[in-house]
Amino acid sequence: MQLVILFSFIFFVNTGKVVISILLIIEVSLTIFCGEISDTKSLILYQMSFDKIHG
């Protein structure tokens, strides 16, 4: 029973990371496309979120 809970938790975390990274890619693409903020700021934002996913 604990193994199932652990497996589903790992699956949930991995799925969450995939969803977050897809959302981040969309957000960064839209930001670059619209040019709302400067390139350096979006790059820092992307780097921070990348570190958060893989940290």
Biopython code that builds the backbone (N, CA, C, O; Angstrom):
import numpy as np
from Bio.PDB.StructureBuilder import StructureBuilder

atoms = [
    (1, "MET", "N", (0.832, -1.204, 0.000)),
    (1, "MET", "CA", (0.000, 0.000, 0.000)),
    (1, "MET", "C", (0.865, 1.253, 0.000)),
    (1, "MET", "O", (0.596, 2.197, -0.744)),
    (2, "GLN", "N", (1.897, 1.265, 0.826)),
    (2, "GLN", "CA", (2.785, 2.426, 0.883)),
    (2, "GLN", "C", (3.516, 2.634, -0.441)),
    (2, "GLN", "O", (3.779, 3.767, -0.846)),
    (3, "LEU", "N", (3.841, 1.524, -1.111)),
    (3, "LEU", "CA", (4.532, 1.595, -2.395)),
    (3, "LEU", "C", (3.666, 2.288, -3.440)),
    (3, "LEU", "O", (4.158, 3.081, -4.242)),
    (4, "VAL", "N", (2.372, 1.979, -3.420)),
    (4, "VAL", "CA", (1.425, 2.600, -4.360)),
    (4, "VAL", "C", (1.340, 4.099, -4.118)),
    (4, "VAL", "O", (1.342, 4.890, -5.062)),
    (5, "ILE", "N", (1.264, 4.485, -2.850)),
    (5, "ILE", "CA", (1.207, 5.902, -2.482)),
    (5, "ILE", "C", (2.488, 6.611, -2.922)),
    (5, "ILE", "O", (2.440, 7.710, -3.474)),
    (6, "LEU", "N", (3.621, 5.976, -2.674)),
    (6, "LEU", "CA", (4.907, 6.537, -3.064)),
    (6, "LEU", "C", (4.992, 6.695, -4.576)),
    (6, "LEU", "O", (5.434, 7.731, -5.073)),
    (7, "PHE", "N", (4.567, 5.662, -5.307)),
    (7, "PHE", "CA", (4.608, 5.693, -6.768)),
    (7, "PHE", "C", (3.721, 6.797, -7.324)),
    (7, "PHE", "O", (4.121, 7.535, -8.225)),
    (8, "SER", "N", (2.508, 6.904, -6.777)),
    (8, "SER", "CA", (1.580, 7.932, -7.247)),
    (8, "SER", "C", (2.096, 9.332, -6.912)),
    (8, "SER", "O", (1.884, 10.277, -7.672)),
    (9, "PHE", "N", (2.774, 9.457, -5.771)),
    (9, "PHE", "CA", (3.370, 10.737, -5.395)),
    (9, "PHE", "C", (4.477, 11.125, -6.367)),
    (9, "PHE", "O", (4.536, 12.270, -6.815)),
    (10, "ILE", "N", (5.362, 10.170, -6.699)),
    (10, "ILE", "CA", (6.443, 10.407, -7.658)),
    (10, "ILE", "C", (5.861, 10.778, -9.021)),
    (10, "ILE", "O", (6.333, 11.709, -9.673)),
    (11, "PHE", "N", (4.830, 10.040, -9.446)),
    (11, "PHE", "CA", (4.162, 10.316, -10.718)),
    (11, "PHE", "C", (3.564, 11.717, -10.718)),
    (11, "PHE", "O", (3.688, 12.452, -11.698)),
    (12, "PHE", "N", (2.909, 12.086, -9.605)),
    (12, "PHE", "CA", (2.289, 13.404, -9.475)),
    (12, "PHE", "C", (3.332, 14.514, -9.561)),
    (12, "PHE", "O", (3.121, 15.523, -10.234)),
    (13, "VAL", "N", (4.471, 14.319, -8.869)),
    (13, "VAL", "CA", (5.546, 15.314, -8.873)),
    (13, "VAL", "C", (6.110, 15.482, -10.284)),
    (13, "VAL", "O", (6.307, 16.603, -10.752)),
    (14, "ASN", "N", (6.370, 14.349, -10.961)),
    (14, "ASN", "CA", (6.904, 14.408, -12.320)),
    (14, "ASN", "C", (5.923, 15.053, -13.286)),
    (14, "ASN", "O", (6.321, 15.856, -14.129)),
    (15, "THR", "N", (4.643, 14.708, -13.171)),
    (15, "THR", "CA", (3.612, 15.305, -14.019)),
    (15, "THR", "C", (3.514, 16.800, -13.753)),
    (15, "THR", "O", (3.375, 17.595, -14.682)),
    (16, "GLY", "N", (3.587, 17.175, -12.489)),
    (16, "GLY", "CA", (3.562, 18.583, -12.114)),
    (16, "GLY", "C", (4.717, 19.346, -12.723)),
    (16, "GLY", "O", (4.541, 20.469, -13.196)),
    (17, "LYS", "N", (5.911, 18.745, -12.717)),
    (17, "LYS", "CA", (7.082, 19.380, -13.317)),
    (17, "LYS", "C", (6.891, 19.572, -14.811)),
    (17, "LYS", "O", (7.255, 20.612, -15.360)),
    (18, "VAL", "N", (6.316, 18.564, -15.474)),
    (18, "VAL", "CA", (6.057, 18.664, -16.914)),
    (18, "VAL", "C", (5.081, 19.795, -17.200)),
    (18, "VAL", "O", (5.305, 20.604, -18.100)),
    (19, "VAL", "N", (3.997, 19.852, -16.431)),
    (19, "VAL", "CA", (2.984, 20.899, -16.606)),
    (19, "VAL", "C", (3.592, 22.275, -16.365)),
    (19, "VAL", "O", (3.356, 23.202, -17.140)),
    (20, "ILE", "N", (4.378, 22.414, -15.289)),
    (20, "ILE", "CA", (5.027, 23.681, -14.954)),
    (20, "ILE", "C", (5.973, 24.110, -16.069)),
    (20, "ILE", "O", (5.980, 25.277, -16.463)),
    (21, "SER", "N", (6.778, 23.167, -16.585)),
    (21, "SER", "CA", (7.731, 23.517, -17.634)),
    (21, "SER", "C", (7.018, 23.909, -18.924)),
    (21, "SER", "O", (7.468, 24.816, -19.624)),
    (22, "ILE", "N", (5.896, 23.229, -19.254)),
    (22, "ILE", "CA", (5.111, 23.605, -20.438)),
    (22, "ILE", "C", (4.550, 25.011, -20.267)),
    (22, "ILE", "O", (4.616, 25.825, -21.187)),
    (23, "LEU", "N", (3.995, 25.298, -19.083)),
    (23, "LEU", "CA", (3.460, 26.628, -18.800)),
    (23, "LEU", "C", (4.549, 27.692, -18.869)),
    (23, "LEU", "O", (4.321, 28.788, -19.382)),
    (24, "LEU", "N", (5.738, 27.366, -18.350)),
    (24, "LEU", "CA", (6.855, 28.303, -18.390)),
    (24, "LEU", "C", (7.297, 28.579, -19.814)),
    (24, "LEU", "O", (7.573, 29.725, -20.170)),
    (25, "ILE", "N", (7.366, 27.524, -20.641)),
    (25, "ILE", "CA", (7.750, 27.697, -22.043)),
    (25, "ILE", "C", (6.757, 28.610, -22.755)),
    (25, "ILE", "O", (7.151, 29.501, -23.507)),
    (26, "ILE", "N", (5.456, 28.380, -22.511)),
    (26, "ILE", "CA", (4.413, 29.221, -23.109)),
    (26, "ILE", "C", (4.556, 30.662, -22.627)),
    (26, "ILE", "O", (4.487, 31.601, -23.420)),
    (27, "GLU", "N", (4.753, 30.825, -21.328)),
    (27, "GLU", "CA", (4.864, 32.161, -20.736)),
    (27, "GLU", "C", (6.070, 32.915, -21.277)),
    (27, "GLU", "O", (5.971, 34.088, -21.637)),
    (28, "VAL", "N", (7.218, 32.228, -21.332)),
    (28, "VAL", "CA", (8.445, 32.852, -21.840)),
    (28, "VAL", "C", (8.294, 33.198, -23.318)),
    (28, "VAL", "O", (8.710, 34.273, -23.748)),
    (29, "SER", "N", (7.701, 32.290, -24.101)),
    (29, "SER", "CA", (7.488, 32.533, -25.528)),
    (29, "SER", "C", (6.588, 33.744, -25.743)),
    (29, "SER", "O", (6.868, 34.596, -26.586)),
    (30, "LEU", "N", (5.502, 33.812, -24.971)),
    (30, "LEU", "CA", (4.582, 34.944, -25.067)),
    (30, "LEU", "C", (5.267, 36.243, -24.663)),
    (30, "LEU", "O", (5.064, 37.285, -25.286)),
    (31, "THR", "N", (6.074, 36.170, -23.620)),
    (31, "THR", "CA", (6.784, 37.358, -23.140)),
    (31, "THR", "C", (7.752, 37.873, -24.194)),
    (31, "THR", "O", (7.817, 39.074, -24.456)),
    (32, "ILE", "N", (8.511, 36.950, -24.800)),
    (32, "ILE", "CA", (9.459, 37.335, -25.848)),
    (32, "ILE", "C", (8.698, 37.842, -27.076)),
    (32, "ILE", "O", (9.090, 38.832, -27.693)),
    (33, "PHE", "N", (7.603, 37.151, -27.425)),
    (33, "PHE", "CA", (6.811, 37.512, -28.605)),
    (33, "PHE", "C", (6.175, 38.889, -28.445)),
    (33, "PHE", "O", (6.220, 39.713, -29.358)),
    (34, "CYS", "N", (5.582, 39.128, -27.279)),
    (34, "CYS", "CA", (4.913, 40.404, -27.029)),
    (34, "CYS", "C", (5.914, 41.510, -26.708)),
    (34, "CYS", "O", (5.635, 42.692, -26.905)),
    (35, "GLY", "N", (7.083, 41.109, -26.211)),
    (35, "GLY", "CA", (8.106, 42.092, -25.862)),
    (35, "GLY", "C", (7.698, 42.973, -24.700)),
    (35, "GLY", "O", (8.045, 44.153, -24.657)),
    (36, "GLU", "N", (6.949, 42.396, -23.741)),
    (36, "GLU", "CA", (6.455, 43.181, -22.606)),
    (36, "GLU", "C", (7.593, 43.591, -21.674)),
    (36, "GLU", "O", (7.632, 44.718, -21.179)),
    (37, "ILE", "N", (8.524, 42.653, -21.443)),
    (37, "ILE", "CA", (9.665, 42.967, -20.590)),
    (37, "ILE", "C", (10.957, 42.753, -21.362)),
    (37, "ILE", "O", (10.967, 42.077, -22.390)),
    (38, "SER", "N", (12.023, 43.318, -20.877)),
    (38, "SER", "CA", (13.305, 43.246, -21.571)),
    (38, "SER", "C", (13.848, 41.820, -21.605)),
    (38, "SER", "O", (13.437, 40.971, -20.814)),
    (39, "ASP", "N", (14.772, 41.567, -22.527)),
    (39, "ASP", "CA", (15.336, 40.229, -22.706)),
    (39, "ASP", "C", (16.067, 39.754, -21.456)),
    (39, "ASP", "O", (15.964, 38.584, -21.086)),
    (40, "THR", "N", (16.796, 40.642, -20.808)),
    (40, "THR", "CA", (17.567, 40.247, -19.625)),
    (40, "THR", "C", (16.642, 39.805, -18.503)),
    (40, "THR", "O", (16.919, 38.824, -17.812)),
    (41, "LYS", "N", (15.531, 40.538, -18.320)),
    (41, "LYS", "CA", (14.593, 40.204, -17.251)),
    (41, "LYS", "C", (13.931, 38.855, -17.511)),
    (41, "LYS", "O", (13.779, 38.051, -16.591)),
    (42, "SER", "N", (13.533, 38.598, -18.769)),
    (42, "SER", "CA", (12.911, 37.314, -19.096)),
    (42, "SER", "C", (13.916, 36.177, -18.961)),
    (42, "SER", "O", (13.560, 35.065, -18.571)),
    (43, "LEU", "N", (15.177, 36.465, -19.286)),
    (43, "LEU", "CA", (16.230, 35.457, -19.159)),
    (43, "LEU", "C", (16.461, 35.100, -17.693)),
    (43, "LEU", "O", (16.610, 33.927, -17.350)),
    (44, "ILE", "N", (16.490, 36.116, -16.830)),
    (44, "ILE", "CA", (16.643, 35.893, -15.383)),
    (44, "ILE", "C", (15.442, 35.107, -14.851)),
    (44, "ILE", "O", (15.600, 34.182, -14.054)),
    (45, "LEU", "N", (14.235, 35.486, -15.302)),
    (45, "LEU", "CA", (13.004, 34.812, -14.897)),
    (45, "LEU", "C", (13.036, 33.351, -15.311)),
    (45, "LEU", "O", (12.681, 32.466, -14.533)),
    (46, "TYR", "N", (13.467, 33.106, -16.547)),
    (46, "TYR", "CA", (13.552, 31.737, -17.070)),
    (46, "TYR", "C", (14.584, 30.931, -16.298)),
    (46, "TYR", "O", (14.354, 29.765, -15.976)),
    (47, "GLN", "N", (15.733, 31.556, -15.998)),
    (47, "GLN", "CA", (16.801, 30.878, -15.255)),
    (47, "GLN", "C", (16.333, 30.507, -13.847)),
    (47, "GLN", "O", (16.617, 29.411, -13.363)),
    (48, "MET", "N", (15.619, 31.419, -13.196)),
    (48, "MET", "CA", (15.099, 31.172, -11.856)),
    (48, "MET", "C", (14.108, 30.011, -11.852)),
    (48, "MET", "O", (14.172, 29.130, -10.995)),
    (49, "SER", "N", (13.191, 30.019, -12.821)),
    (49, "SER", "CA", (12.189, 28.958, -12.892)),
    (49, "SER", "C", (12.822, 27.627, -13.282)),
    (49, "SER", "O", (12.381, 26.571, -12.827)),
    (50, "PHE", "N", (13.854, 27.675, -14.123)),
    (50, "PHE", "CA", (14.585, 26.465, -14.506)),
    (50, "PHE", "C", (15.276, 25.865, -13.290)),
    (50, "PHE", "O", (15.260, 24.649, -13.095)),
    (51, "ASP", "N", (15.884, 26.724, -12.470)),
    (51, "ASP", "CA", (16.538, 26.272, -11.233)),
    (51, "ASP", "C", (15.511, 25.681, -10.266)),
    (51, "ASP", "O", (15.795, 24.715, -9.557)),
    (52, "LYS", "N", (14.311, 26.276, -10.246)),
    (52, "LYS", "CA", (13.256, 25.809, -9.347)),
    (52, "LYS", "C", (12.787, 24.406, -9.737)),
    (52, "LYS", "O", (12.516, 23.574, -8.871)),
    (53, "ILE", "N", (12.693, 24.147, -11.051)),
    (53, "ILE", "CA", (12.267, 22.825, -11.526)),
    (53, "ILE", "C", (13.335, 21.781, -11.242)),
    (53, "ILE", "O", (13.031, 20.696, -10.746)),
    (54, "HIS", "N", (14.578, 22.103, -11.552)),
    (54, "HIS", "CA", (15.657, 21.114, -11.466)),
    (54, "HIS", "C", (16.419, 21.168, -10.144)),
    (54, "HIS", "O", (17.356, 20.398, -9.929)),
    (55, "GLY", "N", (16.014, 22.082, -9.260)),
    (55, "GLY", "CA", (16.716, 22.255, -8.000)),
    (55, "GLY", "C", (16.420, 21.177, -6.979)),
    (55, "GLY", "O", (16.955, 21.213, -5.871)),
]
sb = StructureBuilder()
sb.init_structure("model")
sb.init_model(0)
sb.init_chain("A")
sb.init_seg("    ")
for serial, (resi, resn, name, xyz) in enumerate(atoms, 1):
    if name == "N":
        sb.init_residue(resn, " ", resi, " ")
    sb.init_atom(name, np.array(xyz, "f"), 0.0, 1.0, " ", f" {name:<3s}", serial, name[0])
structure = sb.get_structure()
